[in-house]
Amino acid sequence: MDDDLFDDGLARSNPATVTRRPDLDVALRAMVRDAEDTARPVRPRRRATVGVAAATALALVIGGGGVAVASGLVSWPGGFEDPDGAYSFSLPSGRACEVRLIIGDPATIDDPTAEVDRSTDTETQRALQDEVAQWLRGGALDRALNLPAAEAEVRAIYDEQAVVGMTVIIGADGWLEDAASVPGRPDADDIHAFAVDRAVGEAMTAHLKERGFPENSWTFSSEGGVKCAGA
Protein backbone atom coordinates (compact mmCIF):
# COMPACT_ATOMS: atom_id res chain seq x y z
CA MET A 1 0.00 0.00 0.00
CA ASP A 2 1.21 3.52 -0.81
CA ASP A 3 2.54 5.19 2.38
CA ASP A 4 0.61 8.42 1.72
CA LEU A 5 -2.67 6.53 1.29
CA PHE A 6 -1.99 4.57 4.48
CA ASP A 7 -1.30 7.77 6.43
CA ASP A 8 -4.46 9.37 5.05
CA GLY A 9 -6.47 6.36 6.18
CA LEU A 10 -5.08 6.57 9.69
CA ALA A 11 -5.82 10.28 9.88
CA ARG A 12 -9.43 9.76 8.84
CA SER A 13 -9.88 7.05 11.49
CA ASN A 14 -8.75 9.28 14.36
CA PRO A 15 -11.56 10.41 16.69
CA ALA A 16 -12.69 13.99 16.27
CA THR A 17 -11.22 16.44 18.75
CA VAL A 18 -12.54 19.78 19.99
CA THR A 19 -10.26 22.66 20.91
CA ARG A 20 -11.33 24.31 24.15
CA ARG A 21 -12.58 27.84 23.54
CA PRO A 22 -14.13 30.49 25.83
CA ASP A 23 -17.43 30.40 23.93
CA LEU A 24 -17.70 26.64 24.38
CA ASP A 25 -16.90 26.98 28.08
CA VAL A 26 -19.67 29.58 28.47
CA ALA A 27 -22.16 27.45 26.56
CA LEU A 28 -21.26 24.36 28.59
CA ARG A 29 -21.60 26.25 31.87
CA ALA A 30 -25.03 27.48 30.80
CA MET A 31 -26.09 23.94 29.84
CA VAL A 32 -24.95 22.58 33.21
CA ARG A 33 -26.77 25.37 35.06
CA ASP A 34 -29.98 24.71 33.10
CA ALA A 35 -29.71 20.99 33.79
CA GLU A 36 -29.17 21.57 37.50
CA ASP A 37 -32.11 23.96 37.68
CA THR A 38 -34.32 21.37 35.99
CA ALA A 39 -33.06 18.39 37.97
CA ARG A 40 -32.90 20.00 41.41
CA PRO A 41 -35.93 22.14 42.21
CA VAL A 42 -35.50 24.17 45.38
CA ARG A 43 -37.01 22.53 48.45
CA PRO A 44 -37.70 24.23 51.80
CA ARG A 45 -35.14 23.60 54.51
CA ARG A 46 -36.23 21.53 57.53
CA ARG A 47 -34.28 23.47 60.11
CA ALA A 48 -36.06 25.35 62.89
CA THR A 49 -35.90 29.13 63.08
CA VAL A 50 -34.65 30.23 66.50
CA GLY A 51 -35.11 33.97 66.41
CA VAL A 52 -36.88 36.73 64.51
CA ALA A 53 -36.44 40.48 64.87
CA ALA A 54 -39.46 42.44 66.05
CA ALA A 55 -40.05 44.29 62.78
CA THR A 56 -40.99 42.37 59.66
CA ALA A 57 -40.26 44.77 56.81
CA LEU A 58 -36.51 45.02 56.15
CA ALA A 59 -35.87 43.08 59.36
CA LEU A 60 -32.95 40.79 60.06
CA VAL A 61 -34.07 37.20 60.40
CA ILE A 62 -31.74 34.88 62.28
CA GLY A 63 -31.94 31.38 60.79
CA GLY A 64 -31.43 28.11 62.60
CA GLY A 65 -27.79 28.08 61.51
CA GLY A 66 -27.17 31.52 62.99
CA VAL A 67 -26.93 33.30 59.62
CA ALA A 68 -28.50 36.75 59.36
CA VAL A 69 -30.42 37.43 56.16
CA ALA A 70 -32.13 40.63 55.09
CA SER A 71 -35.86 40.14 54.69
CA GLY A 72 -37.79 42.16 52.12
CA LEU A 73 -34.85 43.54 50.12
CA VAL A 74 -34.57 40.79 47.52
CA SER A 75 -37.30 38.39 46.45
CA TRP A 76 -36.19 34.77 46.82
CA PRO A 77 -37.92 31.52 45.84
CA GLY A 78 -39.35 29.43 48.65
CA GLY A 79 -36.77 27.41 50.52
CA PHE A 80 -34.18 30.17 50.95
CA GLU A 81 -35.58 31.60 54.20
CA ASP A 82 -32.96 29.77 56.29
CA PRO A 83 -29.74 29.54 54.25
CA ASP A 84 -26.44 28.14 55.43
CA GLY A 85 -24.68 31.28 54.24
CA ALA A 86 -25.83 34.81 53.44
CA TYR A 87 -24.22 38.09 52.43
CA SER A 88 -26.00 41.37 51.61
CA PHE A 89 -24.48 44.11 49.47
CA SER A 90 -25.42 47.08 47.31
CA LEU A 91 -24.50 47.72 43.69
CA PRO A 92 -23.02 51.03 42.50
CA SER A 93 -26.53 52.07 41.42
CA GLY A 94 -27.84 51.46 44.95
CA ARG A 95 -29.69 48.30 43.94
CA ALA A 96 -29.82 45.70 46.72
CA CYS A 97 -28.38 42.21 46.23
CA GLU A 98 -27.79 39.15 48.36
CA VAL A 99 -25.91 35.91 48.32
CA ARG A 100 -27.78 32.97 49.83
CA LEU A 101 -26.38 29.46 49.79
CA ILE A 102 -27.85 26.17 50.93
CA ILE A 103 -25.47 23.23 51.10
CA GLY A 104 -27.25 19.90 50.76
CA ASP A 105 -26.46 16.21 50.73
CA PRO A 106 -26.26 15.25 47.04
CA ALA A 107 -28.36 12.16 47.79
CA THR A 108 -31.12 13.93 49.70
CA ILE A 109 -31.27 17.59 48.64
CA ASP A 110 -34.40 16.81 46.63
CA ASP A 111 -35.79 14.11 48.90
CA PRO A 112 -34.83 14.29 52.61
CA THR A 113 -36.32 10.81 53.14
CA ALA A 114 -34.06 9.13 50.55
CA GLU A 115 -31.69 6.41 51.70
CA VAL A 116 -28.04 7.47 51.67
CA ASP A 117 -25.08 5.40 50.51
CA ARG A 118 -22.73 4.93 53.48
CA SER A 119 -19.63 4.14 51.42
CA THR A 120 -16.29 5.73 52.29
CA ASP A 121 -16.54 8.08 49.31
CA THR A 122 -19.98 9.25 50.39
CA GLU A 123 -18.84 9.78 53.97
CA THR A 124 -15.92 11.86 52.73
CA GLN A 125 -18.31 13.88 50.61
CA ARG A 126 -20.61 14.39 53.58
CA ALA A 127 -17.68 15.57 55.70
CA LEU A 128 -16.83 18.08 52.99
CA GLN A 129 -20.44 19.25 52.80
CA ASP A 130 -20.66 19.65 56.58
CA GLU A 131 -17.39 21.58 56.62
CA VAL A 132 -18.65 24.04 54.00
CA ALA A 133 -22.02 24.45 55.72
CA GLN A 134 -20.42 25.10 59.13
CA TRP A 135 -17.99 27.57 57.59
CA LEU A 136 -20.86 29.47 56.00
CA ARG A 137 -22.95 29.44 59.19
CA GLY A 138 -20.00 30.95 61.03
CA GLY A 139 -20.39 34.14 58.99
CA ALA A 140 -17.53 33.47 56.57
CA LEU A 141 -19.09 35.52 53.79
CA ASP A 142 -18.93 38.64 55.95
CA ARG A 143 -15.17 38.41 56.47
CA ALA A 144 -13.55 36.19 53.84
CA LEU A 145 -14.36 37.91 50.53
CA ASN A 146 -11.51 39.55 48.60
CA LEU A 147 -13.59 41.79 46.35
CA PRO A 148 -10.76 43.87 44.79
CA ALA A 149 -9.02 40.71 43.57
CA ALA A 150 -12.30 39.25 42.33
CA GLU A 151 -13.19 42.42 40.42
CA ALA A 152 -9.82 42.35 38.65
CA GLU A 153 -10.47 38.72 37.75
CA VAL A 154 -13.95 39.34 36.34
CA ARG A 155 -12.73 42.24 34.21
CA ALA A 156 -10.25 39.84 32.62
CA ILE A 157 -13.04 37.30 32.11
CA TYR A 158 -15.23 39.94 30.47
CA ASP A 159 -12.40 40.84 28.09
CA GLU A 160 -12.02 37.18 27.10
CA GLN A 161 -15.75 36.67 26.63
CA ALA A 162 -16.16 39.84 24.57
CA VAL A 163 -14.02 38.26 21.85
CA VAL A 164 -16.67 35.58 21.34
CA GLY A 165 -19.69 37.84 21.86
CA MET A 166 -20.63 36.56 25.30
CA THR A 167 -20.89 38.14 28.75
CA VAL A 168 -22.24 37.68 32.29
CA ILE A 169 -24.95 40.08 33.44
CA ILE A 170 -27.75 40.44 35.96
CA GLY A 171 -30.79 38.98 34.22
CA ALA A 172 -34.34 40.26 34.27
CA ASP A 173 -35.10 37.90 37.19
CA GLY A 174 -32.21 39.27 39.26
CA TRP A 175 -29.95 36.21 38.89
CA LEU A 176 -26.52 36.38 37.28
CA GLU A 177 -26.62 34.72 33.87
CA ASP A 178 -24.47 34.05 30.82
CA ALA A 179 -25.77 36.06 27.87
CA ALA A 180 -24.89 37.30 24.42
CA SER A 181 -23.17 40.67 24.43
CA VAL A 182 -25.55 43.63 24.40
CA PRO A 183 -24.80 47.36 24.08
CA GLY A 184 -23.95 48.99 27.39
CA ARG A 185 -23.46 45.70 29.23
CA PRO A 186 -21.77 44.66 31.38
CA ASP A 187 -22.24 47.82 33.41
CA ALA A 188 -20.85 48.69 36.84
CA ASP A 189 -23.66 46.76 38.54
CA ASP A 190 -22.97 43.60 36.51
CA ILE A 191 -19.26 43.80 37.26
CA HIS A 192 -19.76 44.17 40.99
CA ALA A 193 -22.36 41.39 41.24
CA PHE A 194 -20.15 39.03 39.24
CA ALA A 195 -17.16 39.98 41.42
CA VAL A 196 -19.08 39.00 44.55
CA ASP A 197 -20.01 35.69 42.93
CA ARG A 198 -16.36 34.98 42.09
CA ALA A 199 -15.16 36.11 45.52
CA VAL A 200 -17.51 33.64 47.22
CA GLY A 201 -16.13 30.80 45.10
CA GLU A 202 -12.53 31.82 45.73
CA ALA A 203 -13.11 32.08 49.49
CA MET A 204 -14.72 28.64 49.58
CA THR A 205 -11.84 27.16 47.58
CA ALA A 206 -9.25 28.74 49.88
CA HIS A 207 -11.04 27.40 52.96
CA LEU A 208 -11.22 23.85 51.65
CA LYS A 209 -7.52 23.92 50.77
CA GLU A 210 -6.72 25.24 54.24
CA ARG A 211 -8.74 22.44 55.82
CA GLY A 212 -6.86 19.83 53.81
CA PHE A 213 -9.62 18.53 51.53
CA PRO A 214 -8.11 17.25 48.25
CA GLU A 215 -9.45 18.99 45.17
CA ASN A 216 -10.81 15.75 43.72
CA SER A 217 -13.20 15.55 46.70
CA TRP A 218 -14.84 18.94 46.10
CA THR A 219 -18.24 17.58 45.10
CA PHE A 220 -21.43 18.54 46.88
CA SER A 221 -24.86 19.90 46.04
CA SER A 222 -25.82 23.49 46.66
CA GLU A 223 -28.62 25.90 45.88
CA GLY A 224 -28.57 29.65 45.52
CA GLY A 225 -26.02 32.25 44.51
CA VAL A 226 -26.16 35.99 43.83
CA LYS A 227 -29.63 37.51 43.39
CA CYS A 228 -30.54 41.19 43.08
CA ALA A 229 -33.69 43.20 43.61
CA GLY A 230 -35.75 44.23 40.61
CA ALA A 231 -34.30 47.06 38.57
N, C-alpha and C positions, 0 to 999 in steps of 0.2 A: 504493500500500500504506500502511496506517495506520502512523505512525511508531512507536507503542508495539509493534505486532506485529513490525515490522522489528527493533527493538532486542531484543525477546525472542528472536527467531530467532538473532541474532548471539550473544547470551549463551549460548544452548544449544549453539552450535557451538564455543565456546571449549574448548580442552583442559582436562581436569581438573587441578587443582593441589593439592599437598599442603603444608601448613604444617609446617615443621620443628619437632619437639617432642622433649624429652629421651627420652621412651619409645621413639620411633621410632629415635633415634640409638643407644640401647642395643640395641634389637632388631637394627638393621642391623649393629652391631659384632659381635654374637654370630653373626649369619649369616655375616659375612666370616670370623670366626675358625673357625667350623665348616667352611666351604668350604676354607680354607687347610689345616686339619688333615687333611681328606679328600684334598685334591689333592697335599699335599707331605708324605708320610711321612718321618720322620726317618731319615737314612742316616748310617752311621759316617763319621767324618772320615778322610781318607787322609793324615794328617800324622804323622810319626814322633814318638814320645815320647822326650825326651832325658834325662829324669832322674826317678827315683822315690825317695821317702824310704824309709828302712830299714823302718819299721813299716808295716803295711798298714792296720790298723784305725785310723780317725780320722787317717790320715796326710795330709800335703800332697803332692799329685802335681803335678809341674811339667810342663805340656803342652809340645808342640813350639813353641807361640807364646810360651812364657814366662809363662803365666798360671797362678797357683796356685789349685787347687780343693780343697775339703775332701772327702775320700773317706770314705764311710760315714755321713755325717750325714743326707743327703737322698737318697732313691732316685730316680735319673734313668733315663729310657729309654736304650736303647743308642744310641750316637752322640754323647753329650754328655761323653764322657771327656776330650776335648781341645778345650774351647771357645775361642773367640777372646777372650771376656771372662767374668770370674767375680767374684762378690762374695758373701761370706758374712755373715749377720747373724742376730741372735736377736730374737724377738718379746717383748713384755712378759711373756708367760707363761713364757718360757724356751725355747719351741719353736724349733728350728733351721730356717733358711731359706737359700736361695741364689738368686742370679741366675746363669744361664749363658746365653750368647748365642753362636750360630754365624752368621757372616755368609757367605752363599753367593752365587755367581753365579746370577742368576735363570734363566739358560738351562741350568745344569748342576747345580743343587743336588740334583735327584733323580737325574740321570744324568751322572756325571763324564765319560763318554765322548761326550756329545752335542756336535755341532758348534755353534760359537758364531758369531753374527752379528757381523761386524767393522765395522759401520757406525759413524759418528761418535757417534750417540746411545748405542750400546751401549758404545763405548769410554769415553764420559763416565760412564756408569753404572758401568762396571767401576772407573774411577778413584775414584768415590764409595765403592763397596763396599770397595776396598782401603784407602782413607783411614779408614773406620769400623773395619775389622778391625785395622789397625795401631794406631789410637787405643786400642781395647779391649785389645790385647795389651800395650800400654805401661802397663797398670794403671790406666787412667782411672777405673774404677768405684770404686777405693779412695780417690780424692782429689777427684773432680769432682761428687759428689752433694750437693745442697743439700736435706737432708731436712726441716728446719723449714719451708722454703717449700713443699715438696711436700706436707707434712702439712696445711698450711693450705689448699692447693688441693683436696686430696681431701675434706676436711671440707665445703667448699663444694659439691663434686660430689655428695657423699652427701645433702646437704640438697636439692639439685635433684632427685635421683633419688627421694627419699622421697615427693615429691609425686605421682609416677606409680607408686609401689609397686615400685620396682626398687632394686637395690643391687649392690655388688661385694664378694664375700667369698672367703675361702679355701675351695675346694671339698673334697669328701671325698677327692679324689685329690691334694690338696696344691697344685693350681694355682689362681691367681686366676681367678674366673669371674663373669660377670654372672648375677644371680639375682633372683627375686622376693623382696620384703622378708619377713623372718621375725623373730619375736620375739627380742630380744636381740642381733641382728646389724644392722649391723656392730659387732664388739667391738673392743677395743684392738688385738688381733692383726691383724684385718682392716685396720684403719686404717693400721697401720704397714707391713704388706706392700704395700698399695696405694700408700702414699707412696713406698716404695722403687721400685716399678714406674714411677710418674710421674717420680721424680727421675732415673731412668736415661734416660727419653725426653727430659726437659728438658736433661740434660747433653749428650746426643747432638746435639740440635737446636742448642744453643749452640756446640758444637764445629764443626758443619758451617757455621754462619753465620760463625764466626771464620775458617774456612779458605776462605771465599769461594764455596762451592757455592750456586748459586741454588736457591730452594725448589722450583721445578718440576722439579729434577733428583733430588730425594730419593726415589728408587725403587730398592730392592734387596730381595733375599730374605733372611730370617733365620729362625732356629729358636730356641726357648727362651723364657726369661722368668723370672718369679719362681716358685719351687716350694718348698714347705715339707715338713718331716718329718710323718709321721703324727701325728695328735692323740693 
